[in-house]
Amino acid sequence: MLSYIYRLCRDFEDRMGYPANVLLINAEHLDKLRESFGPDLDFADIRSRLGLEILLREDAIHPSVNWLVIASRQAG
């Protein structure tokens, strides 16, 4: 899961010229992501390590990344 997210972020930045700041995933993706990091990290730690806000969307069939103004305000 982590390598897939890394590739999404890299492709986004190559295409747009600036980095993504939001990861859109569903609950199942979040479970897989938590498994990738291990049991000791909580949700805030995962967001911090990724450097992305995480938006849970049940209609997210595949993980995706984007840039949203609201996420940039929260990071700042």
N, CA, C, O and CB atoms as a CASP TS submission, in Angstrom:
PFRMAT TS
TARGET T0000
AUTHOR 0000-0000-0000
METHOD Language model
MODEL 1
PARENT N/A
ATOM      1  N   MET     1       0.819  -1.189   0.000  1.00  0.00           N
ATOM      2  CA  MET     1       0.000   0.000   0.000  1.00  0.00           C
ATOM      3  C   MET     1       0.867   1.258   0.000  1.00  0.00           C
ATOM      4  O   MET     1       0.570   2.216  -0.714  1.00  0.00           O
ATOM      5  CB  MET     1      -0.934  -0.005   1.201  1.00  0.00           C
ATOM      6  N   LEU     2       1.933   1.260   0.795  1.00  0.00           N
ATOM      7  CA  LEU     2       2.770   2.459   0.873  1.00  0.00           C
ATOM      8  C   LEU     2       3.440   2.781  -0.453  1.00  0.00           C
ATOM      9  O   LEU     2       3.536   3.948  -0.833  1.00  0.00           O
ATOM     10  CB  LEU     2       3.824   2.289   1.944  1.00  0.00           C
ATOM     11  N   SER     3       3.901   1.759  -1.158  1.00  0.00           N
ATOM     12  CA  SER     3       4.552   2.023  -2.451  1.00  0.00           C
ATOM     13  C   SER     3       3.542   2.561  -3.464  1.00  0.00           C
ATOM     14  O   SER     3       3.887   3.393  -4.303  1.00  0.00           O
ATOM     15  CB  SER     3       5.219   0.736  -2.999  1.00  0.00           C
ATOM     16  N   TYR     4       2.307   2.095  -3.389  1.00  0.00           N
ATOM     17  CA  TYR     4       1.261   2.578  -4.286  1.00  0.00           C
ATOM     18  C   TYR     4       0.971   4.054  -4.006  1.00  0.00           C
ATOM     19  O   TYR     4       0.853   4.852  -4.936  1.00  0.00           O
ATOM     20  CB  TYR     4      -0.026   1.731  -4.129  1.00  0.00           C
ATOM     21  N   ILE     5       0.857   4.411  -2.742  1.00  0.00           N
ATOM     22  CA  ILE     5       0.606   5.805  -2.374  1.00  0.00           C
ATOM     23  C   ILE     5       1.779   6.691  -2.785  1.00  0.00           C
ATOM     24  O   ILE     5       1.584   7.799  -3.286  1.00  0.00           O
ATOM     25  CB  ILE     5       0.352   5.926  -0.861  1.00  0.00           C
ATOM     26  N   TYR     6       2.990   6.200  -2.571  1.00  0.00           N
ATOM     27  CA  TYR     6       4.177   6.955  -2.989  1.00  0.00           C
ATOM     28  C   TYR     6       4.134   7.225  -4.493  1.00  0.00           C
ATOM     29  O   TYR     6       4.413   8.338  -4.937  1.00  0.00           O
ATOM     30  CB  TYR     6       5.470   6.186  -2.619  1.00  0.00           C
ATOM     31  N   ARG     7       3.783   6.202  -5.271  1.00  0.00           N
ATOM     32  CA  ARG     7       3.712   6.358  -6.728  1.00  0.00           C
ATOM     33  C   ARG     7       2.611   7.353  -7.118  1.00  0.00           C
ATOM     34  O   ARG     7       2.802   8.164  -8.024  1.00  0.00           O
ATOM     35  CB  ARG     7       3.457   4.991  -7.404  1.00  0.00           C
ATOM     36  N   LEU     8       1.469   7.293  -6.440  1.00  0.00           N
ATOM     37  CA  LEU     8       0.401   8.254  -6.703  1.00  0.00           C
ATOM     38  C   LEU     8       0.886   9.684  -6.456  1.00  0.00           C
ATOM     39  O   LEU     8       0.638  10.585  -7.257  1.00  0.00           O
ATOM     40  CB  LEU     8      -0.825   7.947  -5.825  1.00  0.00           C
ATOM     41  N   CYS     9       1.577   9.872  -5.337  1.00  0.00           N
ATOM     42  CA  CYS     9       2.083  11.210  -4.990  1.00  0.00           C
ATOM     43  C   CYS     9       3.121  11.690  -5.991  1.00  0.00           C
ATOM     44  O   CYS     9       3.088  12.844  -6.417  1.00  0.00           O
ATOM     45  CB  CYS     9       2.686  11.205  -3.585  1.00  0.00           C
ATOM     46  N   ARG    10       4.032  10.820  -6.364  1.00  0.00           N
ATOM     47  CA  ARG    10       5.071  11.181  -7.331  1.00  0.00           C
ATOM     48  C   ARG    10       4.455  11.526  -8.690  1.00  0.00           C
ATOM     49  O   ARG    10       4.820  12.530  -9.301  1.00  0.00           O
ATOM     50  CB  ARG    10       6.086  10.030  -7.483  1.00  0.00           C
ATOM     51  N   ASP    11       3.534  10.704  -9.154  1.00  0.00           N
ATOM     52  CA  ASP    11       2.877  10.964 -10.441  1.00  0.00           C
ATOM     53  C   ASP    11       2.083  12.268 -10.406  1.00  0.00           C
ATOM     54  O   ASP    11       2.085  13.024 -11.377  1.00  0.00           O
ATOM     55  CB  ASP    11       1.950   9.797 -10.814  1.00  0.00           C
ATOM     56  N   PHE    12       1.406  12.531  -9.295  1.00  0.00           N
ATOM     57  CA  PHE    12       0.650  13.768  -9.146  1.00  0.00           C
ATOM     58  C   PHE    12       1.582  14.971  -9.247  1.00  0.00           C
ATOM     59  O   PHE    12       1.301  15.921  -9.977  1.00  0.00           O
ATOM     60  CB  PHE    12      -0.106  13.783  -7.806  1.00  0.00           C
ATOM     61  N   GLU    13       2.692  14.927  -8.509  1.00  0.00           N
ATOM     62  CA  GLU    13       3.621  16.056  -8.516  1.00  0.00           C
ATOM     63  C   GLU    13       4.275  16.240  -9.888  1.00  0.00           C
ATOM     64  O   GLU    13       4.469  17.370 -10.336  1.00  0.00           O
ATOM     65  CB  GLU    13       4.696  15.857  -7.448  1.00  0.00           C
ATOM     66  N   ASP    14       4.610  15.149 -10.545  1.00  0.00           N
ATOM     67  CA  ASP    14       5.175  15.249 -11.899  1.00  0.00           C
ATOM     68  C   ASP    14       4.179  15.889 -12.861  1.00  0.00           C
ATOM     69  O   ASP    14       4.559  16.705 -13.702  1.00  0.00           O
ATOM     70  CB  ASP    14       5.585  13.856 -12.417  1.00  0.00           C
ATOM     71  N   ARG    15       2.922  15.525 -12.738  1.00  0.00           N
ATOM     72  CA  ARG    15       1.881  16.016 -13.641  1.00  0.00           C
ATOM     73  C   ARG    15       1.474  17.455 -13.326  1.00  0.00           C
ATOM     74  O   ARG    15       1.282  18.261 -14.237  1.00  0.00           O
ATOM     75  CB  ARG    15       0.664  15.111 -13.567  1.00  0.00           C
ATOM     76  N   MET    16       1.342  17.780 -12.036  1.00  0.00           N
ATOM     77  CA  MET    16       0.799  19.073 -11.650  1.00  0.00           C
ATOM     78  C   MET    16       1.868  20.125 -11.336  1.00  0.00           C
ATOM     79  O   MET    16       1.606  21.323 -11.437  1.00  0.00           O
ATOM     80  CB  MET    16      -0.088  18.899 -10.460  1.00  0.00           C
ATOM     81  N   GLY    17       3.061  19.686 -10.959  1.00  0.00           N
ATOM     82  CA  GLY    17       4.125  20.618 -10.628  1.00  0.00           C
ATOM     83  C   GLY    17       4.146  21.038  -9.164  1.00  0.00           C
ATOM     84  O   GLY    17       4.944  21.896  -8.788  1.00  0.00           O
ATOM     85  N   TYR    18       3.300  20.460  -8.339  1.00  0.00           N
ATOM     86  CA  TYR    18       3.273  20.711  -6.898  1.00  0.00           C
ATOM     87  C   TYR    18       2.798  19.425  -6.209  1.00  0.00           C
ATOM     88  O   TYR    18       2.120  18.604  -6.827  1.00  0.00           O
ATOM     89  CB  TYR    18       2.333  21.936  -6.541  1.00  0.00           C
ATOM     90  N   PRO    19       3.152  19.251  -4.941  1.00  0.00           N
ATOM     91  CA  PRO    19       2.823  17.987  -4.268  1.00  0.00           C
ATOM     92  C   PRO    19       1.364  17.907  -3.828  1.00  0.00           C
ATOM     93  O   PRO    19       0.728  18.921  -3.540  1.00  0.00           O
ATOM     94  CB  PRO    19       3.719  17.799  -3.064  1.00  0.00           C
ATOM     95  N   ALA    20       0.861  16.700  -3.784  1.00  0.00           N
ATOM     96  CA  ALA    20      -0.475  16.438  -3.245  1.00  0.00           C
ATOM     97  C   ALA    20      -0.449  16.688  -1.745  1.00  0.00           C
ATOM     98  O   ALA    20       0.601  16.590  -1.111  1.00  0.00           O
ATOM     99  CB  ALA    20      -0.940  14.977  -3.560  1.00  0.00           C
ATOM    100  N   ASN    21      -1.605  17.010  -1.179  1.00  0.00           N
ATOM    101  CA  ASN    21      -1.678  17.179   0.270  1.00  0.00           C
ATOM    102  C   ASN    21      -2.825  16.383   0.898  1.00  0.00           C
ATOM    103  O   ASN    21      -3.056  16.467   2.105  1.00  0.00           O
ATOM    104  CB  ASN    21      -1.834  18.648   0.606  1.00  0.00           C
ATOM    105  N   VAL    22      -3.547  15.606   0.070  1.00  0.00           N
ATOM    106  CA  VAL    22      -4.692  14.834   0.550  1.00  0.00           C
ATOM    107  C   VAL    22      -4.669  13.437  -0.057  1.00  0.00           C
ATOM    108  O   VAL    22      -4.426  13.264  -1.251  1.00  0.00           O
ATOM    109  CB  VAL    22      -6.018  15.549   0.209  1.00  0.00           C
ATOM    110  N   LEU    23      -4.926  12.458   0.783  1.00  0.00           N
ATOM    111  CA  LEU    23      -5.101  11.079   0.339  1.00  0.00           C
ATOM    112  C   LEU    23      -6.565  10.723   0.539  1.00  0.00           C
ATOM    113  O   LEU    23      -7.094  10.845   1.644  1.00  0.00           O
ATOM    114  CB  LEU    23      -4.156  10.089   1.121  1.00  0.00           C
ATOM    115  N   LEU    24      -7.220  10.284  -0.531  1.00  0.00           N
ATOM    116  CA  LEU    24      -8.632   9.888  -0.466  1.00  0.00           C
ATOM    117  C   LEU    24      -8.695   8.362  -0.499  1.00  0.00           C
ATOM    118  O   LEU    24      -8.280   7.735  -1.474  1.00  0.00           O
ATOM    119  CB  LEU    24      -9.465  10.518  -1.651  1.00  0.00           C
ATOM    120  N   ILE    25      -9.215   7.779   0.569  1.00  0.00           N
ATOM    121  CA  ILE    25      -9.289   6.323   0.685  1.00  0.00           C
ATOM    122  C   ILE    25     -10.594   5.929   1.372  1.00  0.00           C
ATOM    123  O   ILE    25     -11.283   6.758   1.965  1.00  0.00           O
ATOM    124  CB  ILE    25      -8.070   5.767   1.470  1.00  0.00           C
ATOM    125  N   ASN    26     -10.911   4.641   1.275  1.00  0.00           N
ATOM    126  CA  ASN    26     -12.068   4.139   2.007  1.00  0.00           C
ATOM    127  C   ASN    26     -11.582   3.423   3.273  1.00  0.00           C
ATOM    128  O   ASN    26     -10.376   3.331   3.500  1.00  0.00           O
ATOM    129  CB  ASN    26     -12.924   3.180   1.113  1.00  0.00           C
ATOM    130  N   ALA    27     -12.488   2.925   4.081  1.00  0.00           N
ATOM    131  CA  ALA    27     -12.134   2.302   5.363  1.00  0.00           C
ATOM    132  C   ALA    27     -11.265   1.063   5.172  1.00  0.00           C
ATOM    133  O   ALA    27     -10.358   0.814   5.966  1.00  0.00           O
ATOM    134  CB  ALA    27     -13.398   1.929   6.133  1.00  0.00           C
ATOM    135  N   GLU    28     -11.533   0.296   4.136  1.00  0.00           N
ATOM    136  CA  GLU    28     -10.723  -0.898   3.868  1.00  0.00           C
ATOM    137  C   GLU    28      -9.284  -0.518   3.522  1.00  0.00           C
ATOM    138  O   GLU    28      -8.340  -1.166   3.975  1.00  0.00           O
ATOM    139  CB  GLU    28     -11.340  -1.720   2.722  1.00  0.00           C
ATOM    140  N   HIS    29      -9.121   0.531   2.719  1.00  0.00           N
ATOM    141  CA  HIS    29      -7.774   1.015   2.401  1.00  0.00           C
ATOM    142  C   HIS    29      -7.055   1.464   3.670  1.00  0.00           C
ATOM    143  O   HIS    29      -5.867   1.195   3.845  1.00  0.00           O
ATOM    144  CB  HIS    29      -7.838   2.175   1.385  1.00  0.00           C
ATOM    145  N   LEU    30      -7.779   2.146   4.549  1.00  0.00           N
ATOM    146  CA  LEU    30      -7.189   2.618   5.797  1.00  0.00           C
ATOM    147  C   LEU    30      -6.699   1.442   6.640  1.00  0.00           C
ATOM    148  O   LEU    30      -5.629   1.515   7.244  1.00  0.00           O
ATOM    149  CB  LEU    30      -8.207   3.456   6.590  1.00  0.00           C
ATOM    150  N   ASP    31      -7.469   0.366   6.682  1.00  0.00           N
ATOM    151  CA  ASP    31      -7.040  -0.829   7.418  1.00  0.00           C
ATOM    152  C   ASP    31      -5.737  -1.379   6.839  1.00  0.00           C
ATOM    153  O   ASP    31      -4.831  -1.746   7.587  1.00  0.00           O
ATOM    154  CB  ASP    31      -8.139  -1.914   7.379  1.00  0.00           C
ATOM    155  N   LYS    32      -5.645  -1.436   5.528  1.00  0.00           N
ATOM    156  CA  LYS    32      -4.417  -1.924   4.871  1.00  0.00           C
ATOM    157  C   LYS    32      -3.249  -0.985   5.162  1.00  0.00           C
ATOM    158  O   LYS    32      -2.124  -1.432   5.385  1.00  0.00           O
ATOM    159  CB  LYS    32      -4.627  -2.053   3.335  1.00  0.00           C
ATOM    160  N   LEU    33      -3.519   0.297   5.160  1.00  0.00           N
ATOM    161  CA  LEU    33      -2.480   1.283   5.448  1.00  0.00           C
ATOM    162  C   LEU    33      -1.978   1.130   6.880  1.00  0.00           C
ATOM    163  O   LEU    33      -0.774   1.191   7.127  1.00  0.00           O
ATOM    164  CB  LEU    33      -3.010   2.707   5.219  1.00  0.00           C
ATOM    165  N   ARG    34      -2.884   0.935   7.807  1.00  0.00           N
ATOM    166  CA  ARG    34      -2.491   0.710   9.208  1.00  0.00           C
ATOM    167  C   ARG    34      -1.631  -0.545   9.343  1.00  0.00           C
ATOM    168  O   ARG    34      -0.673  -0.561  10.116  1.00  0.00           O
ATOM    169  CB  ARG    34      -3.740   0.589  10.104  1.00  0.00           C
ATOM    170  N   GLU    35      -1.968  -1.592   8.597  1.00  0.00           N
ATOM    171  CA  GLU    35      -1.161  -2.813   8.611  1.00  0.00           C
ATOM    172  C   GLU    35       0.244  -2.534   8.100  1.00  0.00           C
ATOM    173  O   GLU    35       1.212  -3.094   8.614  1.00  0.00           O
ATOM    174  CB  GLU    35      -1.823  -3.909   7.764  1.00  0.00           C
ATOM    175  N   SER    36       0.365  -1.681   7.101  1.00  0.00           N
ATOM    176  CA  SER    36       1.672  -1.348   6.531  1.00  0.00           C
ATOM    177  C   SER    36       2.569  -0.648   7.540  1.00  0.00           C
ATOM    178  O   SER    36       3.780  -0.870   7.551  1.00  0.00           O
ATOM    179  CB  SER    36       1.502  -0.471   5.301  1.00  0.00           C
ATOM    180  N   PHE    37       1.992   0.191   8.386  1.00  0.00           N
ATOM    181  CA  PHE    37       2.759   0.943   9.365  1.00  0.00           C
ATOM    182  C   PHE    37       2.977   0.178  10.665  1.00  0.00           C
ATOM    183  O   PHE    37       3.915   0.479  11.404  1.00  0.00           O
ATOM    184  CB  PHE    37       2.072   2.240   9.657  1.00  0.00           C
ATOM    185  N   GLY    38       2.152  -0.779  10.951  1.00  0.00           N
ATOM    186  CA  GLY    38       2.278  -1.519  12.199  1.00  0.00           C
ATOM    187  C   GLY    38       1.290  -1.035  13.235  1.00  0.00           C
ATOM    188  O   GLY    38       0.692   0.030  13.081  1.00  0.00           O
ATOM    189  N   PRO    39       1.117  -1.806  14.283  1.00  0.00           N
ATOM    190  CA  PRO    39       0.063  -1.538  15.271  1.00  0.00           C
ATOM    191  C   PRO    39       0.329  -0.357  16.191  1.00  0.00           C
ATOM    192  O   PRO    39      -0.594   0.110  16.858  1.00  0.00           O
ATOM    193  CB  PRO    39      -0.144  -2.741  16.102  1.00  0.00           C
ATOM    194  N   ASP    40       1.551   0.137  16.249  1.00  0.00           N
ATOM    195  CA  ASP    40       1.880   1.182  17.226  1.00  0.00           C
ATOM    196  C   ASP    40       1.504   2.595  16.794  1.00  0.00           C
ATOM    197  O   ASP    40       1.481   3.506  17.621  1.00  0.00           O
ATOM    198  CB  ASP    40       3.338   1.143  17.516  1.00  0.00           C
ATOM    199  N   LEU    41       1.209   2.789  15.510  1.00  0.00           N
ATOM    200  CA  LEU    41       0.907   4.140  15.036  1.00  0.00           C
ATOM    201  C   LEU    41      -0.589   4.395  15.019  1.00  0.00           C
ATOM    202  O   LEU    41      -1.368   3.559  14.561  1.00  0.00           O
ATOM    203  CB  LEU    41       1.488   4.360  13.642  1.00  0.00           C
ATOM    204  N   ASP    42      -0.984   5.558  15.524  1.00  0.00           N
ATOM    205  CA  ASP    42      -2.393   5.932  15.452  1.00  0.00           C
ATOM    206  C   ASP    42      -2.634   6.757  14.181  1.00  0.00           C
ATOM    207  O   ASP    42      -1.719   7.006  13.397  1.00  0.00           O
ATOM    208  CB  ASP    42      -2.821   6.732  16.724  1.00  0.00           C
ATOM    209  N   PHE    43      -3.865   7.162  14.009  1.00  0.00           N
ATOM    210  CA  PHE    43      -4.275   7.877  12.800  1.00  0.00           C
ATOM    211  C   PHE    43      -3.449   9.145  12.588  1.00  0.00           C
ATOM    212  O   PHE    43      -3.013   9.414  11.469  1.00  0.00           O
ATOM    213  CB  PHE    43      -5.760   8.229  12.875  1.00  0.00           C
ATOM    214  N   ALA    44      -3.232   9.915  13.632  1.00  0.00           N
ATOM    215  CA  ALA    44      -2.456  11.163  13.523  1.00  0.00           C
ATOM    216  C   ALA    44      -1.010  10.882  13.124  1.00  0.00           C
ATOM    217  O   ALA    44      -0.424  11.630  12.342  1.00  0.00           O
ATOM    218  CB  ALA    44      -2.489  11.934  14.856  1.00  0.00           C
ATOM    219  N   ASP    45      -0.433   9.803  13.659  1.00  0.00           N
ATOM    220  CA  ASP    45       0.936   9.434  13.299  1.00  0.00           C
ATOM    221  C   ASP    45       1.034   9.040  11.826  1.00  0.00           C
ATOM    222  O   ASP    45       2.000   9.387  11.147  1.00  0.00           O
ATOM    223  CB  ASP    45       1.427   8.284  14.184  1.00  0.00           C
ATOM    224  N   ILE    46       0.048   8.328  11.349  1.00  0.00           N
ATOM    225  CA  ILE    46       0.036   7.922   9.933  1.00  0.00           C
ATOM    226  C   ILE    46      -0.044   9.163   9.049  1.00  0.00           C
ATOM    227  O   ILE    46       0.701   9.276   8.076  1.00  0.00           O
ATOM    228  CB  ILE    46      -1.161   6.962   9.635  1.00  0.00           C
ATOM    229  N   ARG    47      -0.936  10.091   9.377  1.00  0.00           N
ATOM    230  CA  ARG    47      -1.041  11.339   8.602  1.00  0.00           C
ATOM    231  C   ARG    47       0.281  12.082   8.607  1.00  0.00           C
ATOM    232  O   ARG    47       0.723  12.583   7.573  1.00  0.00           O
ATOM    233  CB  ARG    47      -2.155  12.244   9.166  1.00  0.00           C
ATOM    234  N   SER    48       0.906  12.151   9.757  1.00  0.00           N
ATOM    235  CA  SER    48       2.174  12.858   9.877  1.00  0.00           C
ATOM    236  C   SER    48       3.266  12.194   9.050  1.00  0.00           C
ATOM    237  O   SER    48       4.017  12.874   8.351  1.00  0.00           O
ATOM    238  CB  SER    48       2.598  12.932  11.333  1.00  0.00           C
ATOM    239  N   ARG    49       3.356  10.900   9.124  1.00  0.00           N
ATOM    240  CA  ARG    49       4.394  10.182   8.356  1.00  0.00           C
ATOM    241  C   ARG    49       4.184  10.313   6.860  1.00  0.00           C
ATOM    242  O   ARG    49       5.145  10.445   6.103  1.00  0.00           O
ATOM    243  CB  ARG    49       4.414   8.705   8.736  1.00  0.00           C
ATOM    244  N   LEU    50       2.925  10.276   6.431  1.00  0.00           N
ATOM    245  CA  LEU    50       2.639  10.418   5.001  1.00  0.00           C
ATOM    246  C   LEU    50       2.819  11.856   4.527  1.00  0.00           C
ATOM    247  O   LEU    50       3.140  12.099   3.364  1.00  0.00           O
ATOM    248  CB  LEU    50       1.221   9.950   4.699  1.00  0.00           C
ATOM    249  N   GLY    51       2.609  12.807   5.438  1.00  0.00           N
ATOM    250  CA  GLY    51       2.625  14.205   5.042  1.00  0.00           C
ATOM    251  C   GLY    51       1.388  14.580   4.255  1.00  0.00           C
ATOM    252  O   GLY    51       1.406  15.515   3.454  1.00  0.00           O
ATOM    253  N   LEU    52       0.307  13.841   4.491  1.00  0.00           N
ATOM    254  CA  LEU    52      -0.956  14.047   3.778  1.00  0.00           C
ATOM    255  C   LEU    52      -2.112  14.024   4.769  1.00  0.00           C
ATOM    256  O   LEU    52      -2.100  13.258   5.733  1.00  0.00           O
ATOM    257  CB  LEU    52      -1.158  12.968   2.681  1.00  0.00           C
ATOM    258  N   GLU    53      -3.105  14.866   4.525  1.00  0.00           N
ATOM    259  CA  GLU    53      -4.372  14.709   5.228  1.00  0.00           C
ATOM    260  C   GLU    53      -5.044  13.473   4.641  1.00  0.00           C
ATOM    261  O   GLU    53      -4.822  13.143   3.476  1.00  0.00           O
ATOM    262  CB  GLU    53      -5.288  15.997   5.093  1.00  0.00           C
ATOM    263  N   ILE    54      -5.848  12.801   5.421  1.00  0.00           N
ATOM    264  CA  ILE    54      -6.541  11.602   4.944  1.00  0.00           C
ATOM    265  C   ILE    54      -8.038  11.861   4.997  1.00  0.00           C
ATOM    266  O   ILE    54      -8.590  12.181   6.050  1.00  0.00           O
ATOM    267  CB  ILE    54      -6.160  10.344   5.793  1.00  0.00           C
ATOM    268  N   LEU    55      -8.677  11.720   3.863  1.00  0.00           N
ATOM    269  CA  LEU    55     -10.134  11.846   3.779  1.00  0.00           C
ATOM    270  C   LEU    55     -10.709  10.467   3.497  1.00  0.00           C
ATOM    271  O   LEU    55     -10.379   9.838   2.492  1.00  0.00           O
ATOM    272  CB  LEU    55     -10.562  12.875   2.671  1.00  0.00           C
ATOM    273  N   LEU    56     -11.570  10.007   4.390  1.00  0.00           N
ATOM    274  CA  LEU    56     -12.229   8.727   4.183  1.00  0.00           C
ATOM    275  C   LEU    56     -13.485   8.944   3.363  1.00  0.00           C
ATOM    276  O   LEU    56     -14.344   9.755   3.708  1.00  0.00           O
ATOM    277  CB  LEU    56     -12.562   8.045   5.528  1.00  0.00           C
ATOM    278  N   ARG    57     -13.571   8.207   2.279  1.00  0.00           N
ATOM    279  CA  ARG    57     -14.743   8.279   1.395  1.00  0.00           C
ATOM    280  C   ARG    57     -15.138   6.866   1.030  1.00  0.00           C
ATOM    281  O   ARG    57     -14.343   6.118   0.461  1.00  0.00           O
ATOM    282  CB  ARG    57     -14.452   9.130   0.109  1.00  0.00           C
ATOM    283  N   GLU    58     -16.345   6.506   1.350  1.00  0.00           N
ATOM    284  CA  GLU    58     -16.798   5.148   1.046  1.00  0.00           C
ATOM    285  C   GLU    58     -16.927   4.893  -0.455  1.00  0.00           C
ATOM    286  O   GLU    58     -16.945   3.740  -0.885  1.00  0.00           O
ATOM    287  CB  GLU    58     -18.128   4.889   1.718  1.00  0.00           C
ATOM    288  N   ASP    59     -17.015   5.948  -1.247  1.00  0.00           N
ATOM    289  CA  ASP    59     -17.107   5.767  -2.700  1.00  0.00           C
ATOM    290  C   ASP    59     -15.734   5.730  -3.364  1.00  0.00           C
ATOM    291  O   ASP    59     -15.646   5.687  -4.591  1.00  0.00           O
ATOM    292  CB  ASP    59     -17.939   6.883  -3.312  1.00  0.00           C
ATOM    293  N   ALA    60     -14.660   5.746  -2.572  1.00  0.00           N
ATOM    294  CA  ALA    60     -13.298   5.687  -3.123  1.00  0.00           C
ATOM    295  C   ALA    60     -12.966   4.238  -3.456  1.00  0.00           C
ATOM    296  O   ALA    60     -12.585   3.459  -2.582  1.00  0.00           O
ATOM    297  CB  ALA    60     -12.251   6.279  -2.119  1.00  0.00           C
ATOM    298  N   ILE    61     -13.114   3.890  -4.720  1.00  0.00           N
ATOM    299  CA  ILE    61     -12.837   2.520  -5.156  1.00  0.00           C
ATOM    300  C   ILE    61     -11.338   2.242  -5.092  1.00  0.00           C
ATOM    301  O   ILE    61     -10.916   1.159  -4.688  1.00  0.00           O
ATOM    302  CB  ILE    61     -13.368   2.284  -6.590  1.00  0.00           C
ATOM    303  N   HIS    62     -10.543   3.224  -5.492  1.00  0.00           N
ATOM    304  CA  HIS    62      -9.090   3.123  -5.450  1.00  0.00           C
ATOM    305  C   HIS    62      -8.560   4.333  -4.688  1.00  0.00           C
ATOM    306  O   HIS    62      -9.155   5.409  -4.741  1.00  0.00           O
ATOM    307  CB  HIS    62      -8.476   3.043  -6.893  1.00  0.00           C
ATOM    308  N   PRO    63      -7.439   4.161  -3.977  1.00  0.00           N
ATOM    309  CA  PRO    63      -6.829   5.336  -3.343  1.00  0.00           C
ATOM    310  C   PRO    63      -6.454   6.373  -4.397  1.00  0.00           C
ATOM    311  O   PRO    63      -6.067   6.023  -5.512  1.00  0.00           O
ATOM    312  CB  PRO    63      -5.580   4.929  -2.525  1.00  0.00           C
ATOM    313  N   SER    64      -6.571   7.634  -4.042  1.00  0.00           N
ATOM    314  CA  SER    64      -6.153   8.699  -4.944  1.00  0.00           C
ATOM    315  C   SER    64      -5.616   9.853  -4.103  1.00  0.00           C
ATOM    316  O   SER    64      -5.882   9.943  -2.904  1.00  0.00           O
ATOM    317  CB  SER    64      -7.334   9.167  -5.861  1.00  0.00           C
ATOM    318  N   VAL    65      -4.867  10.720  -4.744  1.00  0.00           N
ATOM    319  CA  VAL    65      -4.334  11.901  -4.070  1.00  0.00           C
ATOM    320  C   VAL    65      -4.778  13.142  -4.815  1.00  0.00           C
ATOM    321  O   VAL    65      -5.109  13.094  -5.999  1.00  0.00           O
ATOM    322  CB  VAL    65      -2.791  11.844  -3.975  1.00  0.00           C
ATOM    323  N   ASN    66      -4.780  14.262  -4.093  1.00  0.00           N
ATOM    324  CA  ASN    66      -5.184  15.521  -4.690  1.00  0.00           C
ATOM    325  C   ASN    66      -4.604  16.644  -3.848  1.00  0.00           C
ATOM    326  O   ASN    66      -3.921  16.397  -2.853  1.00  0.00           O
ATOM    327  CB  ASN    66      -6.736  15.632  -4.793  1.00  0.00           C
ATOM    328  N   TRP    67      -4.876  17.866  -4.247  1.00  0.00           N
ATOM    329  CA  TRP    67      -4.474  19.036  -3.472  1.00  0.00           C
ATOM    330  C   TRP    67      -5.725  19.832  -3.174  1.00  0.00           C
ATOM    331  O   TRP    67      -6.451  20.223  -4.088  1.00  0.00           O
ATOM    332  CB  TRP    67      -3.414  19.904  -4.231  1.00  0.00           C
ATOM    333  N   LEU    68      -5.983  20.075  -1.890  1.00  0.00           N
ATOM    334  CA  LEU    68      -7.135  20.850  -1.475  1.00  0.00           C
ATOM    335  C   LEU    68      -6.688  22.016  -0.609  1.00  0.00           C
ATOM    336  O   LEU    68      -5.794  21.865   0.223  1.00  0.00           O
ATOM    337  CB  LEU    68      -8.139  19.972  -0.723  1.00  0.00           C
ATOM    338  N   VAL    69      -7.296  23.166  -0.795  1.00  0.00           N
ATOM    339  CA  VAL    69      -6.947  24.362  -0.024  1.00  0.00           C
ATOM    340  C   VAL    69      -7.142  24.118   1.470  1.00  0.00           C
ATOM    341  O   VAL    69      -6.281  24.481   2.271  1.00  0.00           O
ATOM    342  CB  VAL    69      -7.793  25.564  -0.481  1.00  0.00           C
ATOM    343  N   ILE    70      -8.251  23.516   1.848  1.00  0.00           N
ATOM    344  CA  ILE    70      -8.541  23.299   3.262  1.00  0.00           C
ATOM    345  C   ILE    70      -7.448  22.467   3.933  1.00  0.00           C
ATOM    346  O   ILE    70      -7.120  22.712   5.094  1.00  0.00           O
ATOM    347  CB  ILE    70      -9.896  22.611   3.425  1.00  0.00           C
ATOM    348  N   ALA    71      -6.887  21.505   3.235  1.00  0.00           N
ATOM    349  CA  ALA    71      -5.816  20.673   3.800  1.00  0.00           C
ATOM    350  C   ALA    71      -4.544  21.483   3.966  1.00  0.00           C
ATOM    351  O   ALA    71      -3.796  21.270   4.920  1.00  0.00           O
ATOM    352  CB  ALA    71      -5.549  19.447   2.909  1.00  0.00           C
ATOM    353  N   SER    72      -4.287  22.406   3.055  1.00  0.00           N
ATOM    354  CA  SER    72      -3.076  23.231   3.184  1.00  0.00           C
ATOM    355  C   SER    72      -3.209  24.179   4.365  1.00  0.00           C
ATOM    356  O   SER    72      -2.208  24.497   5.007  1.00  0.00           O
ATOM    357  CB  SER    72      -2.813  24.030   1.886  1.00  0.00           C
ATOM    358  N   ARG    73      -4.388  24.627   4.659  1.00  0.00           N
ATOM    359  CA  ARG    73      -4.611  25.503   5.817  1.00  0.00           C
ATOM    360  C   ARG    73      -4.407  24.748   7.126  1.00  0.00           C
ATOM    361  O   ARG    73      -3.869  25.294   8.088  1.00  0.00           O
ATOM    362  CB  ARG    73      -6.027  26.101   5.773  1.00  0.00           C
ATOM    363  N   GLN    74      -4.842  23.480   7.155  1.00  0.00           N
ATOM    364  CA  GLN    74      -4.697  22.689   8.362  1.00  0.00           C
ATOM    365  C   GLN    74      -3.235  22.371   8.628  1.00  0.00           C
ATOM    366  O   GLN    74      -2.818  22.312   9.785  1.00  0.00           O
ATOM    367  CB  GLN    74      -5.505  21.405   8.256  1.00  0.00           C
ATOM    368  N   ALA    75      -2.452  22.167   7.581  1.00  0.00           N
ATOM    369  CA  ALA    75      -1.035  21.835   7.739  1.00  0.00           C
ATOM    370  C   ALA    75      -0.218  23.033   8.185  1.00  0.00           C
ATOM    371  O   ALA    75       0.822  22.876   8.825  1.00  0.00           O
ATOM    372  CB  ALA    75      -0.474  21.293   6.440  1.00  0.00           C
ATOM    373  N   GLY    76      -0.684  24.231   7.852  1.00  0.00           N
ATOM    374  CA  GLY    76       0.078  25.437   8.132  1.00  0.00           C
ATOM    375  C   GLY    76      -0.073  25.963   9.462  1.00  0.00           C
ATOM    376  O   GLY    76       0.532  26.981   9.795  1.00  0.00           O
TER
END
